[in-house]
Amino acid sequence: MPLCYAKNHCQEDTIKIADTRDVARLEDVPLEKRLDGLQSTYDVILRAARNTPEKIALHFLRSGDTTEQAVDISYARLGSRVTQTANLFHDLGIGSCDVVSYILPNLPETHYVLWGAEAAGVVNPINPMLDLDHMAGIMNAAQSKILVIAESMPDMKIWQKIKNRVPTLKHIIQLGGRPADDSGTDVIYYEEIIDNYSGSQLDSGRLIRRDEVCSLFHTGGTTGTPKLARHSHYNEISSSVMTGLSMDLSSEDIGFCGLPMFHVNGPILTGLTCFMEGTTVVLATPEGYRSPDVIPNFWKIVEKYRVTFFSGVPTIYTSLLNVPIGDRDVSSLRMALCGAAPMPCDVIDKFEAVTGLVLVEGYGMTEGTCVSSCNPLGGERRVGSIGIRIPYQEMKTVILDEDGRYLRDCNTDEIGTVAVRGPNIFDGYLQEEANKEIWIAEGWYNSGDMGREDAQGYFWLTGRTKELIIRGGHNIDPAVIENALTPHEDVMAVAAVGKPDSYAGEVPVAYVVLHQGADCKTSELIDFARKHITERAAVPKEIYLIDALPLTAVGKIFKPDLKRDAIKREIINSLAEFNLKPNISVEADKTYGTVAKVSNVPEEKIADIKDILGQYAFHTIINN
């Protein structure tokens, strides 16, 4: 398939990436030529609407039931609705620096709101599963003027509470029509007014500059108010071109979007990257992969809509292993992409054996707009690697000192901090305090991930800096434990963390989810791990069987919850001699990172308990 975005084809566009030499050859064509004069995300959508107006941009599925008729949105409809929505926002006072927040499921209207907000000002997608404090915190940080919600969201009183807590918020817009019990609130109902606005041009007359901020995406898996990453129009349109080149994307592809539209993968990988080429996207239900009938019907959906590629996180692929393909014709599929977290090699092997597909691992981050590296589709795929850098973005590993300052580039296969630089890399977080020490040198962003680069330019993640288990000064990569336990036939999912230890500082423990019906003892799993881990210090001291691993909204394992649970377990064990029933909570803390609170203990025991818990690194508060 041709690797082109602008319609002025050139010889280099036919290169398929097989190795880093092909990446370099693609870069012989200036990125500016590939952008073909595009200045903004709005330009991308207008071009697709102009070039292929009748082509389907979105097949929207209300449910995973393939007998239901999809709602089809043409590129012409997408372009006009985005324009109308931008004009609505402009009419409500949104200028180029003003923020529109949305708390929405995956709907066609979510695309109208997202790209319409970027055409009028700045968009701020928010995870609907956050609590109200986090939502209000994000909007206050962004100084949002408009909030867009859906009819299916909780009752309006909740959003009025948020409005009262966000002084900059002027309007709430609701999708889905006016409810029957509307009692004269000041909510604006999208469907009632949107057709009053022009769909042919921006009423503002705005000429968008590439360097203008267009979005504020919050980072996932954090405590407190999430950091807001500033993306410019140039970041997003460049990322779409660069990602499409790595994917060998063409207008003939059919993408599948099951990841949420508040995280970069949904809007950028299965949104703007596809719109850049005029590709059709299957927008699979408001809940995406979380819908209870999407995974069970996944192969039926692929067959019906002739899906050629989809992306997911490791938990998605684990779930799909339990859904037989049967006699479904899934021959249209050419790509199954995995990112967000390292994929255990055993899961890759099982998935490929069952499906016959090639699973391609990649790597990206909100700060890099979406994708930074990917295994080459036309070349050698190295299982367990996150592949080679995408075109026009630099990537390397570096050695930093203990204060995070650059010392030198890593040697081949030497583990260090992964750093990235390029047109897709943001220029910092909105909250200035979050920008401390994120830049290594000369525009190089510190990803916070540890990894190595081999002699052929493939990158391998070895863990996150803060996830390393440090046992008596010895660094243990949790992936060593996770990869050792995953092949066990009874293990469905596993995550390893450090448990506090009064002697060694930390010892490795593992949280394991068993397959349904499995009856496996923890002692058996420890023996299994011991046989498959060559590093004796990395053998888990304990294994805890749990029903499910905590996940972020985009499917990443949320290890801070596990680490807090491990602290609580250690406190219970260390205080067992007192024969008490204290109340114990372990919480995130802005000052100390984590604080353990122990209460309901006799006054005369407080000093003894302080002595015992004082042997641990975590901060404690003890009272009766």
N, C-alpha and C positions, 0 to 999 in steps of 0.2 A: 504494500500500500504506500502511496506517496506521502512523504513527510513535508507537507506544505500547509501554510496558514494563509499567507497572502496568495492571491491567485496568479501572481507572476512567477510561474514555476522556473526553477533553475536546476542545473545538473546536480548540484550538491543535495537538493531536496530528496533525491532518490536513495540516499544513503540510509541503510538500516543499521542501527547501533549494534555492533557485535563486541566491541571492546573500546578502550579509552582512545584508541587512535581514531575511531569513527566519530567519537565525541569531538575531538579536536578538528576533524575535517568539517563537521557541521558548523563549527565556529568560524570557518573561513567565510561563511556568509554572515555579514554583520547582523546582529540582533535587530538593529533598526530596519533593515530591509525586510525581515520577517514580520515586523510589526506593521509594515505597510501603511504608515501614517496614522495608525490608531493612537488616540490620545487617552482614552478612558474605557472603563468597562461598559459604559453606555454606548460608545462607538462600536464595540464588539457586537452587542446585541442588535444595534441598528443595521450593521453590515449584514448580519445573518438574515435579518428580516427583509432587507432589500434584495439580497442575492437569491434566497430560497424562501419566499414568503409562504408558499403553500405546504412546505415540508413540516412534518411534525417535530416540534421541539421537545414536547413532554407528553408521554403517555402517563396520566395520573391514575393510579389504582387506589380505589377507596378501601379495598381489602385484598387479601391474598387469594381470594376465590377467583380462579381464572374464568369462571362462567360469567362473571360480571363484566359489563362493558366499560372500558377505560374512558376517561375524559381526555380527549386529545386537544392539545394546545399547539397551534401552528406557530411558526416563527413570526409571521405577521401579527398574530394575536399577542405573542409575547412582547414584541416591540411596542405595540400600541398601548398595552396595559402598563408596561414599565413607564412609558412616557406619561400616561394619565396619572399614574401614582406619583411620579416625580412632581407633576404639576399640582396635585393635591397637597403634597408636602410644602411646595413653594407657597401656595395660597395660605397655608397655615403658619407661615413665617419662617420656614426652614431656609437658611442661607448656606453658603458653601462650607462654613465651619460649624454648623449646627448639627446636632445628633438626633437621629431617630432610632430608638431601641425597639426591638421586637421580641416577644416571647411566644413563639409559634411552633406548631408541629410542621411536618413536611407537607406543604400544600403548593399548588401552582401559585397561589397568592403570596406565598412566602418569597418566591422568586420576584414577583412584581414589587413587593415591599423592599426586598434587599437591594435590587439593582435600581429601583426608583429612588430609594434613599441615597444611594451613591451618586445618582445623577443630580439630585437636589442638594445634598450635603454629605453627611457621614452616617453610616449605618452601624448599629451596635447590636448584633445578635446575642440573645441571652438564653441560657439553658433553662427550659421550663421546669426542670426537676430540682433546681436550687431552691433553698428556702427564701422566705421573703426578705430576711435581713441581707442575704447575699445579693438578691435582685436589686433591692434599694441601694445597696452599697455600690454596685456596678453603675447604676444610673446616676447616682450622685457623683461618682468619679468622672463619668462621661459628660455630666451636666446635660442630660437628655431633655429635649423639649417635647418629644412625642413618644408615646408608647403604643405599639400595635399588638393586639391580642386576638385570640380566636374565640368563637362562640363556644367551643368545646372546653375552654379553660374554666377554672373555678369561678364562682359567682362574682359579680361586679363589685361587691363590697370589698373584696380583697384588693382589687386594683385601685379602688378609691383610697384604701389605706396606704398603698404605695405612693399614690399621687400626693397624699398629704405629707409623706416623708421625703419627697424629692422636690424641693422648692422650684427647680428649673422646669419641671414638667408642666406643660401647658395644655396638652390634649391627649386623650385616650381614644384610639381608633379600634373598633372591633370588626373583625371579619365574620361573615356567616349570617348576617341579617339581624334585624331587631327582634329580641325575644318578646314573647307574648306578655310577660310580666314586667316589661320596662316601665319604670315609674318616673319618667322624666329626668333621668340622669343627664349629665352633660357629655355623654359619650357620643362619638361620631361613628355612624354605621357605614362602613366602607361601600357596601353594595348599593346603598341608597343614593350616594352622591358621586361615585367615581365616573359615571358616564357624563357628568357635567363638564368634564375636563377634556381638553384636546389630547388626542393620541398621536398627533402628527409632528409636533415640535415642542420644545421646552418653552414654556411661557416666560421663564426667567431670562431667556436669552443667554444663559450661562455658557461661557467657553471654558471647558474644564482643562486644567493644566495637569500634566502627568505627575508632577511632584506633590499635588494636593492629597491630603489624607482622605481616604474614601471609606475606611472601615476601622472599627475597634473590636477585634475578636478577643474574648477573654480566654485565658489559658485554663487548661483542665487539670484536675487532680491536685488542687491546691487548697489550703485552708485560709480562712479570712477572706477579704475581698479579693477576687482573682485579679491578676495583672491584666491590663488591657494593651494588646499589641496593636500599634498603629501601622496600617497598611496604606500605601499610596496607590493611586491608579496604576502607576508604573510597576509597582510590585506585583499587582494582580494580573495585569495583562502580560507582563513578561513571564511570570510563573506559568501562566496558561500555555504560552508558546513553548517554553522549555519542557514542561511536563508532557505536552502533546508529542514533541519530538521523541522523548524517551519511550512513550507508549506506542509510537508508530500509528498515531490516531488519524483517522480519515472520516469523511462525511458518510461513509458506508457503515461505520460502527454503530452499535446500539449499546448504550451504557445503562447500567442498573444502579440506582441510588437508593441505598437502604440505611446509610449513615445520616445522622441528624444535620439539619441545616443551620445549627448554631455553632458548628465546628467546621474548620476550614475544608475538610475533605469533601463534604457535601456540596457547598457552594462553589469551590474552586475545581476540584478534580472531576466531579460529576455535575458540574454546572458550567462555569465560564470556560474551562478547557474544552468542553464539548461544544459550547456555543461558538467558540473561536473557529471551529472547523465545520459547523453546521451539522453536528451529530445529534441523533435523537437519544433522549434519556427516558428510561422507565423510572418514574418517581413512585416508589412502591409503598403506598399507604402513609397516612399521617404519622404513624409511629415507626415507620421503617422496619428495620430488623426486629425491633422490640414488639411489633405486632404479633400476636400469638399464631396467626395463620400465614405469616410470610415464610419462615424457615420450612415448615412442613410442606408448603407448596412451591418452594423455590425452584425446583427443576421444572415444574409445570410452567412457571412464569418464563423461565429461560426458553423453553420450547415454544411457547405461544408467541413471544415477542422477538424471538431470534436474538437474544442478548449476546453480545460479543465479549463484553468485559464487565467485571464487577470488582469492588474492593471491599475489604472487611478487616476486622481485627482478629487476633487468634481465637477468641471465644466464638466468633461466627463460624470459623472453619471446624472447630470442635463440634459445634451443633450440627453442621451440615454432614458430618461423618455419620450421624444417626439417621439421615434421610436417604434411603436408597434411590438411586436414579431410575432403576427399573428399565422399562422400555421407552423412557422419554428420549426424544431426539435433542441432545444438547450439543450437537456438532457445530453450532454457530459460535460457541465459546472459544476464544483464542487467548484470553487473559484472565487470570484470577490473581488479584493483587492483594498483598498483605502488608500492613504497616502498623503504626501506633505502639507496638510492643514486639520484642523478639519472639519469633515463632519457634517453639521446640521442634527440633529436627524430626522427632518421632511423629509429630502431628503432620508435618509436611509429607513424610513418607506414606503415612496411612491415607491421607487425603488423596494423594496422587495415585496410590494403588487402587483406591475405591472408585475414583472418578475418571481416571485416565487423563486428567488435566495437568498442566504444568503450573505450579503455584509460584508466583514471582514475588519475592520480598523486596520491599523498598523502605525508605526512611524519610521522614519529614517532620516538620514542626510548625506551630502557629507563627513563630518568629521568622520562618523562611517561607511564609505564605501558604505552602502546602508540602511539596515534594522537594527533596534535596538529592536523593540517590535512588537507584533502582537497578536490579539485575537486568542485564541486557536481553531483550527478547530475541535478538538475532544472533546471540553468541552464547558463551558458556554461562550457565547459571550455577552459582556456587551456594549450595544449601547452607543456610545459617548466616550467609553474608547479606548485608543490605545493599550490595551491588556497587556500581560505579557512579560517579557524580553525574548529574544531569548537565546537558549543554549550557554553557554560558555562566555556570556557577562553579566557583572554586571550593575545594574541600580538602582538609588535611587534618592530621593529628599533631598536637603540640604538647610539650612538657611545660607545666606551670610550676611556680614555686608555691609554698604553702599559703601565700597571700593572694594567689591567683594571678600573679604577674608572669608574663611570657619569658621563658628561658631559651627555648630552641624548638625547632621542628623535630618531630619524632623520626627515628630511623625506621626502615622497613620492618613491619611486624612488631614494632615497639608500641606498647599500650600507652595512650595519652588521652588528652581531651580533644574531642571532635570539634573542629572549628570550620565555619562556612563563611563565604563572602560572595556577593553577586547582586544582580538587579532584583532578585526575589527576596532579599533579606531586608527586613524592616529597619527603621532607623531608631527604634527604641520603644519603650513602654510609655503609655500616657502618664502613669505615676512616676515622677522623676526619681523618687527614692528607689524604685525598682531597677533603675539603669546602672546602679553602682556595680562596677566590675563585670559587666556583661560583654564588654569589648576587650579583646585581647590586644590588638594592634592593627592599624591601617584598615579599619573596617571589618576585621575578622570578628565574627560573633562566637562567643563561647556557648556551645550548646548545652553544656552540663553533662553530656554523655561521654563515657569512656569507650575507647575503641582503638583499633589498629588498622593500618592500611598495608595490604600485602604488595608483593612486587609487581603485580599486574593492575594495581589501582582499585582493587576491591576492598571495601571497608567492612569491618566486623565489629559490632558493638560488644562490649564486655561488661556493661552495666552502667548505671548512673553513679556519679560521684557520691551522692548521699545515700545510695542503696548498698554500698559495700558493707559487708559485715566485718568488723575489725575485732579479731579474737587475739587478745594479748599482743597487739601490734601487728598481727598477721592479717593481711587483707584477703577476704574471701568473696568471690563473685557469686551472688545468689543463683546465677544461671547455671553454675556447675551442679548445684543441688537439684534445681528444677529439671535440668536435662537428664539427670540420672534417674529421677523418680517417674518422669512422664512415660517412659516405655513400659512401665508395669501395667499388666493387663487390666488391673482393677482401678487404675488411677485415671480420672477424667481431667483434673486440673490441679496444679500445684503452684504454690508461691513460697519462697524462702525469705526470711528476714532475720535480723539479729535480735536475740532476746537478751536483756540485761543480765550480766553475771558479775557478782561481787568480786570475783577473782580475775577473770579474763576480760572484763569490760563488756564483751558480748560473746554469745555462743550462737551458732546457727540452729534455727528451728524451721520446720516446714509446716505449712497449712495445706491439707490435701482434701480434695473433693473426689469421692469414689463414684464410679458408675452405678447407676441404679441397680439395686439387687446384689451388689458386691458385698462380700463379708470378709474383709481383710483386717488383720490386726496391725496396730502401729509397730509392734516389734518386728513383724515380718517386713514392713516397709523400710524400717531402719536397717535391717540386715540386707535388703535389696540395695539400698543406697550405698551401704558400706562396700558391697561387691563392685559397684559401678563408679565409685569416687576414689580416684587415686590419691587425692590429697586428704590425709587423715583428719586434719583440722576442719575440713569442710563437711564431714559426715554430720548430719543433723543430730543434735543431742536429744531432741524430742520432735514428735510429729503429732499434730492435732487434726483430727478428722472433723470437718465442718460441712454444712449443707451446701454452701455457696461462697465463693470468694467475693469480697467487696469490689465493685466496679465503678468507674466513673461513667458518666452518661454516654461516652463514646466507646465504652467497652474495655478500657484499660483496667488492669488490676490496680486497685488503689491501696498500695502498700502501707501508707501511713496508718490506716485503720488496723492493719495486721500488727504493725509495730506497737501501736497503743494497746492492742489486746495482749501482746506478749509482755508488755510492761505490767499490765494488770495481773496476769497469771503469775509473774515473778513476785509481785507484792504479796499475793495470796499465799504463795509457797513460803516466802520468807517470814511471814507473820503467823504461820500455822501453829508454832509453839505456844502462842499466847491464848489459843482456843477462844478467839474473839469472832465476832461477826460484823466487821467494820463495813462502812459504805466506802467503796473505792470507785473513783472515776479518773480516767486519763484523758486529758483534753489538749487540743492545740492551743498554743499561747504565743502571742506576738513577741514577747520578750525572751522567753526561754525555749520557744519551739514546742515543747511538750511539758505539761505540768500534771503530776499525779496528786490527786486530792484524797486524803484518807480522813474519814470522820466517823463519829459514833464509836469512839474508843474511850476507855476510862482515863480520867485525868492522870492517875498515877502511872499509867503505861505510856504516856506520850513521849517521855524522855527516852525510854528504852526503844520505842518504835523509831524515833528519830535517829538513834544510834545505828540501828539496823539498816534503815533506808538511806542513811547518809553514805553508805558504802557504794551506792549506785550513782551513775552520772546524771540521771534525770532529776529534775527539780520536784520537790514534794512540799505539800502543805498539809499539816496534820493538826486536827483539832477534835474536841469532843462534841 
